[in-house]
Amino acid sequence: MFKISRVVLTCVLVAFVSLTMTGCATILKQKTRVVNFDSNPEGADVYLDGDRVGQTPFPYTLSNLKSVNITFKKDGYEDKTYIINTEVGGGWVVADIFGLTIINILVDACTNNWLNLDTSYVKVLLEPVKK
């Protein structure tokens, strides 16, 4: 009869436990996303949750796990605030359901790894200050 070595059996068991004890998004999903910021006119200072991060146009890497407030400021123009929200990536939920254990769902849901930023490009039209 066919004999399975202990090493092969151990490797298969470790792989099975590893795959069923974690969520798909926790393992596979990118934790950050590059968002491109632009304004009309260009050259506006961009603030992320109150901290200056650059001047338009430019790319910036953000966490996929939380919403952020972006404020555009330029002398002679009204400040403009934009909120980048997160949304649940439905594909990760489906992948977890097919993962065959409730643990997959719990891990990704509790760690917010189902979340994605809802945009990768933000361009605002700045209005001149009214006199």
VODREN-696552 format. One record per residue: x, y, z of N, C-alpha, C in turn. Coordinates in Angstrom, 3 decimals. Atoms other than C-alpha are relative to their C-alpha. Example, Ala and Ser with C-alpha at 12.3 -4.5 7.8 and 13.67 -1.06 7.14 Angstrom:
2
(pt (0.890; -1.190; 0.000); (12.300; -4.500; 7.800); (0.900; 1.200; 0.000))
(pt (-0.820; -1.190; -0.060); (13.670; -1.060; 7.140); (-0.770; 1.090; 0.730))
***
This chain:
131
(pt (0.830; -1.179; 0.000); (0.000; 0.000; 0.000); (0.877; 1.247; 0.000))
(pt (-0.677; -1.279; 0.132); (0.980; 3.652; -0.509); (0.232; 0.607; 1.381))
(pt (-0.334; -0.593; -1.293); (2.810; 5.180; 2.489); (0.311; 1.484; -0.188))
(pt (-0.274; -1.432; 0.014); (2.846; 8.903; 3.178); (0.981; 0.290; 1.126))
(pt (-1.008; -0.288; -1.022); (5.923; 10.140; 4.981); (-0.530; 1.038; 0.979))
(pt (0.404; -0.954; -1.028); (5.565; 12.148; 8.160); (0.280; 1.442; -0.438))
(pt (-0.352; -1.347; 0.453); (7.272; 15.158; 6.553); (-1.065; 0.528; -0.951))
(pt (1.020; -0.406; 0.961); (4.770; 15.269; 3.680); (-1.316; 0.264; 0.732))
(pt (1.237; -0.162; -0.763); (1.847; 14.812; 6.063); (0.043; 1.269; 0.853))
(pt (-0.153; -1.209; -0.806); (3.160; 17.562; 8.360); (-0.114; 1.250; -0.871))
(pt (0.060; -1.150; 0.918); (3.633; 19.963; 5.414); (-1.429; 0.260; -0.471))
(pt (1.387; -0.138; 0.447); (0.104; 19.308; 4.149); (-0.856; 0.550; 1.143))
(pt (0.769; -0.458; -1.152); (-1.336; 19.798; 7.647); (0.291; 1.470; 0.320))
(pt (-0.367; -1.390; -0.269); (0.589; 23.050; 8.216); (-0.598; 0.927; -1.062))
(pt (0.572; -0.812; 1.083); (-0.507; 24.401; 4.814); (-1.510; 0.134; 0.169))
(pt (1.452; -0.038; -0.185); (-4.149; 23.490; 5.488); (-0.391; 0.919; 1.152))
(pt (0.310; -0.826; -1.167); (-4.175; 25.095; 8.935); (0.300; 1.467; -0.305))
(pt (-0.357; -1.379; 0.338); (-2.401; 28.224; 7.626); (-1.047; 0.651; -0.898))
(pt (0.971; -0.556; 0.940); (-4.897; 28.699; 4.820); (-1.392; 0.149; 0.593))
(pt (1.351; -0.073; -0.555); (-7.993; 28.053; 6.887); (-0.083; 0.837; 1.270))
(pt (0.015; -0.775; -1.236); (-6.983; 30.045; 9.963); (0.234; 1.492; -0.215))
(pt (-0.166; -1.417; 0.298); (-6.446; 33.383; 8.193); (-0.939; 0.385; -1.121))
(pt (0.870; -0.486; 1.056); (-8.551; 35.522; 5.902); (0.773; 0.242; -1.282))
(pt (-0.628; -0.220; 1.304); (-7.846; 35.903; 2.195); (0.593; 1.399; -0.111))
(pt (-0.479; -1.372; 0.127); (-7.533; 39.691; 2.342); (1.185; 0.265; 0.923))
(pt (-1.106; -0.181; -0.934); (-5.216; 39.510; 5.356); (1.308; -0.460; -0.626))
(pt (-1.200; 0.557; 0.615); (-2.760; 37.452; 3.325); (0.330; 0.683; -1.330))
(pt (-0.241; -0.361; 1.393); (-3.189; 38.713; -0.241); (-0.155; 1.479; -0.356))
(pt (0.341; -1.363; 0.401); (-4.498; 42.290; -0.287); (1.104; 0.998; 0.324))
(pt (-0.936; -1.076; -0.284); (-2.285; 45.357; -0.573); (-0.548; 0.840; 1.145))
(pt (0.424; -0.779; -1.165); (-2.398; 47.362; 2.637); (0.007; 1.506; -0.274))
(pt (-0.060; -1.410; 0.363); (-1.722; 50.682; 0.885); (-0.489; 0.200; -1.423))
(pt (0.442; -0.349; 1.352); (-2.924; 52.491; -2.224); (0.575; 1.368; -0.352))
(pt (-0.502; -1.286; 0.468); (-1.344; 55.264; -4.264); (-1.188; 0.807; -0.515))
(pt (1.054; -0.915; 0.427); (-3.721; 58.196; -4.673); (0.688; 1.216; -0.621))
(pt (-0.543; -1.174; 0.682); (-2.924; 60.956; -7.178); (-0.852; 1.217; 0.333))
(pt (0.683; -1.233; -0.355); (-3.799; 64.490; -6.086); (0.318; 1.066; -1.031))
(pt (-0.160; -1.060; 0.979); (-4.359; 67.358; -8.490); (-1.004; 1.105; 0.305))
(pt (0.922; -1.116; -0.196); (-6.017; 70.761; -8.491); (0.048; 0.918; -1.209))
(pt (0.052; -1.030; 1.026); (-7.079; 73.491; -10.848); (-0.307; 1.304; 0.720))
(pt (-1.345; 0.016; 0.556); (-5.087; 75.693; -10.560); (0.939; -0.936; 0.785))
(pt (-0.998; 0.848; -0.653); (-2.070; 73.499; -9.799); (0.760; 0.802; 1.053))
(pt (-0.833; -0.648; -0.999); (0.262; 74.240; -6.909); (-0.667; 0.191; 1.352))
(pt (0.665; -0.091; -1.303); (-2.193; 73.854; -4.042); (0.718; -0.904; 0.997))
(pt (-0.547; 0.837; -1.072); (-0.823; 72.590; -0.738); (-1.080; -0.988; 0.419))
(pt (0.942; 1.054; -0.373); (-2.424; 69.302; 0.296); (0.291; -0.438; 1.425))
(pt (-0.097; 0.389; -1.407); (-3.104; 68.453; 3.934); (-0.798; -1.269; 0.232))
(pt (0.627; 1.277; -0.344); (-3.893; 64.948; 5.143); (-0.259; 0.016; 1.497))
(pt (0.378; -0.060; -1.415); (-5.806; 65.052; 8.431); (0.784; 1.092; 0.744))
(pt (-0.645; -1.150; -0.624); (-4.192; 68.455; 9.140); (1.494; 0.130; -0.238))
(pt (-1.444; -0.050; 0.240); (-0.589; 67.603; 8.145); (0.282; 0.196; -1.491))
(pt (-0.341; -0.242; 1.399); (0.908; 68.996; 4.914); (0.795; -1.183; -0.551))
(pt (-0.661; 1.163; 0.592); (1.925; 66.134; 2.609); (0.559; 0.267; -1.390))
(pt (-0.544; -0.286; 1.320); (2.711; 67.840; -0.689); (-0.726; 1.134; -0.681))
(pt (0.591; -1.050; 0.821); (1.759; 70.219; -3.472); (-0.414; -0.605; -1.334))
(pt (0.541; 0.599; 1.226); (-0.410; 69.361; -6.474); (0.794; 0.447; -1.221))
(pt (0.464; 1.395; 0.017); (0.034; 67.504; -8.708); (1.076; -0.929; 0.576))
(pt (-0.951; 0.978; -0.545); (1.643; 64.541; -6.896); (-0.736; -1.265; 0.438))
(pt (0.568; 1.237; -0.545); (1.044; 60.893; -5.895); (0.382; -0.136; 1.470))
(pt (-0.279; 0.220; -1.415); (0.845; 59.854; -2.246); (-0.558; -1.362; 0.398))
(pt (0.421; 1.328; -0.431); (0.617; 56.431; -0.624); (-0.780; 0.095; 1.306))
(pt (0.881; -0.018; -1.169); (-2.268; 56.002; 1.832); (-0.321; -1.423; 0.441))
(pt (0.474; 1.283; -0.510); (-3.412; 53.154; 4.045); (-1.372; -0.298; -0.594))
(pt (1.297; 0.438; 0.519); (-6.296; 51.176; 2.564); (-1.017; -0.219; 1.118))
(pt (0.826; 0.440; -1.110); (-7.730; 50.620; 6.041); (-0.820; 1.088; 0.687))
(pt (0.770; -1.037; -0.688); (-9.115; 54.032; 7.035); (-0.281; 1.170; -0.932))
(pt (0.378; -1.200; 0.740); (-10.898; 57.059; 5.616); (0.907; 1.153; 0.415))
(pt (-0.838; -1.154; -0.307); (-8.967; 60.336; 5.420); (-0.660; 1.287; -0.502))
(pt (0.438; -1.336; 0.424); (-9.755; 64.051; 5.172); (1.163; 0.683; -0.691))
(pt (-1.017; -0.681; 0.781); (-7.831; 65.890; 2.478); (-0.445; 1.451; -0.179))
(pt (0.318; -1.406; 0.203); (-7.715; 69.706; 2.394); (1.012; 0.605; -0.967))
(pt (-0.811; -0.693; 0.995); (-6.421; 71.707; -0.564); (-0.006; 1.484; 0.352))
(pt (-0.109; -1.417; -0.350); (-5.112; 75.229; 0.193); (0.935; 0.697; -0.978))
(pt (-0.842; -0.824; 0.875); (-3.778; 77.927; -2.113); (-0.353; 1.459; 0.265))
(pt (0.232; -1.428; -0.242); (-3.341; 81.650; -1.492); (-0.893; 0.580; -1.084))
(pt (0.916; -0.641; 0.929); (-6.151; 83.630; -3.074); (-1.189; -0.863; -0.384))
(pt (1.082; 0.935; 0.324); (-8.479; 80.592; -3.226); (-0.630; -0.545; 1.280))
(pt (0.706; 0.641; -1.114); (-11.073; 79.049; -0.932); (0.598; -1.382; 0.247))
(pt (-0.428; 1.363; -0.322); (-9.908; 75.930; 0.918); (-1.080; -0.972; -0.463))
(pt (0.942; 1.035; 0.437); (-11.499; 72.755; -0.414); (0.367; -1.292; 0.725))
(pt (-0.232; 1.256; -0.718); (-11.885; 69.599; 1.702); (-0.696; -1.140; -0.716))
(pt (0.512; 1.190; 0.668); (-12.396; 66.159; 0.233); (0.212; -1.174; 0.949))
(pt (-0.126; 1.185; -0.856); (-13.042; 62.951; 2.163); (0.145; -1.230; -0.890))
(pt (-0.164; 1.283; 0.685); (-11.658; 59.697; 0.815); (-0.490; -1.059; 0.968))
(pt (0.598; 1.021; -0.862); (-13.837; 56.972; 2.281); (0.541; -1.384; -0.331))
(pt (-0.299; 1.404; 0.275); (-13.293; 53.258; 2.564); (-1.304; -0.707; -0.330))
(pt (1.148; 0.832; 0.330); (-15.622; 50.625; 1.174); (0.421; -1.456; 0.120))
(pt (-0.289; 1.435; -0.114); (-15.868; 46.883; 1.657); (0.177; -0.570; -1.396))
(pt (-0.258; 0.671; 1.272); (-14.309; 44.967; -1.208); (-0.755; -1.328; -0.026))
(pt (0.857; 1.191; 0.043); (-17.001; 42.411; -2.038); (0.720; -1.272; -0.404))
(pt (-0.754; 1.180; 0.434); (-14.506; 40.094; -3.710); (0.674; -0.716; 1.157))
(pt (-0.647; 0.612; -1.169); (-12.701; 39.551; -0.412); (-1.013; -0.728; 0.865))
(pt (1.045; 0.665; -0.788); (-15.953; 38.696; 1.361); (-0.338; -1.345; -0.629))
(pt (0.324; 1.253; 0.712); (-16.805; 36.101; -1.296); (1.144; -1.002; 0.157))
(pt (-1.148; 0.902; -0.142); (-13.272; 34.669; -1.138); (0.044; -0.616; 1.394))
(pt (0.007; 0.525; -1.371); (-13.556; 34.334; 2.644); (-1.111; -1.022; 0.199))
(pt (1.110; 0.949; -0.130); (-16.933; 32.608; 2.383); (0.389; -1.343; -0.609))
(pt (-0.438; 1.250; 0.622); (-15.412; 30.059; 0.017); (1.213; -0.596; 0.682))
(pt (-1.121; 0.520; -0.766); (-12.531; 29.649; 2.475); (-0.398; -1.115; 0.943))
(pt (0.559; 1.143; -0.717); (-14.792; 27.145; 4.242); (0.028; 0.071; 1.525))
(pt (0.061; -0.095; -1.458); (-14.317; 28.385; 7.808); (-0.446; 1.388; 0.421))
(pt (0.440; -1.282; -0.551); (-15.843; 31.138; 9.900); (1.196; 0.829; 0.432))
(pt (-1.197; -0.709; -0.435); (-12.328; 32.030; 11.037); (0.480; 0.953; -1.086))
(pt (-0.401; -0.879; 1.109); (-11.502; 33.446; 7.565); (-0.783; 1.302; 0.054))
(pt (0.872; -1.168; -0.023); (-14.461; 35.798; 7.808); (0.315; 0.873; 1.209))
(pt (-0.273; -0.749; -1.230); (-13.721; 36.811; 11.408); (1.333; 0.744; -0.058))
(pt (-1.328; -0.632; 0.060); (-10.024; 37.530; 10.771); (-0.049; 1.248; -0.873))
(pt (0.029; -1.160; 0.901); (-10.635; 39.816; 7.783); (-0.941; 1.088; 0.503))
(pt (0.954; -1.000; -0.495); (-13.668; 41.515; 9.333); (0.568; 0.750; 1.207))
(pt (-0.519; -0.631; -1.220); (-11.971; 42.195; 12.685); (1.234; 0.854; -0.258))
(pt (-1.210; -0.767; 0.301); (-8.743; 43.496; 11.112); (-0.251; 1.081; -1.052))
(pt (0.383; -0.977; 1.031); (-10.624; 45.702; 8.579); (0.671; -0.248; -1.346))
(pt (-0.684; 0.270; 1.259); (-8.768; 44.001; 5.742); (-0.936; -0.137; -1.190))
(pt (0.945; -0.031; 1.117); (-11.952; 43.925; 3.649); (-0.052; 1.393; -0.618))
(pt (0.166; -1.386; 0.434); (-11.676; 47.716; 3.308); (0.979; 0.410; -1.090))
(pt (-0.807; -0.623; 1.037); (-10.355; 49.615; 0.292); (-0.370; 1.473; -0.063))
(pt (0.336; -1.387; 0.265); (-10.099; 53.332; -0.368); (-0.887; 0.049; -1.234))
(pt (0.973; -0.016; 1.094); (-12.896; 54.344; -2.727); (0.453; 0.768; -1.241))
(pt (-0.491; -0.702; 1.184); (-10.706; 56.310; -5.170); (1.521; -0.071; -0.065))
(pt (-1.454; -0.066; 0.141); (-7.187; 56.510; -6.569); (0.411; 1.322; -0.655))
(pt (-0.300; -1.295; 0.626); (-7.458; 60.034; -8.077); (-0.947; 1.056; 0.554))
(pt (0.803; -1.103; -0.521); (-8.633; 63.294; -6.540); (0.469; 1.279; -0.683))
(pt (-0.295; -1.303; 0.602); (-8.794; 66.539; -8.519); (-1.101; 0.959; 0.414))
(pt (0.984; -0.982; -0.447); (-10.483; 69.650; -7.151); (0.154; 1.291; -0.794))
(pt (0.029; -1.312; 0.609); (-11.466; 72.952; -8.711); (-0.053; 1.016; 1.135))
(pt (-0.062; -0.997; -1.060); (-10.406; 75.761; -6.390); (-0.673; 1.293; -0.478))
(pt (0.733; -1.231; 0.310); (-12.648; 78.836; -6.314); (0.752; 1.202; 0.569))
(pt (-0.655; -1.215; -0.535); (-11.099; 82.333; -5.999); (-0.770; 0.533; 1.215))
(pt (0.623; -0.608; -1.179); (-11.736; 84.050; -2.665); (-0.861; 1.178; -0.468))
(pt (0.908; -1.091; 0.355); (-14.727; 86.397; -2.976); (0.330; 1.220; 0.846))
(pt (-0.364; -1.232; -0.706); (-13.956; 89.975; -2.088); (-1.189; 0.777; 0.440))
***
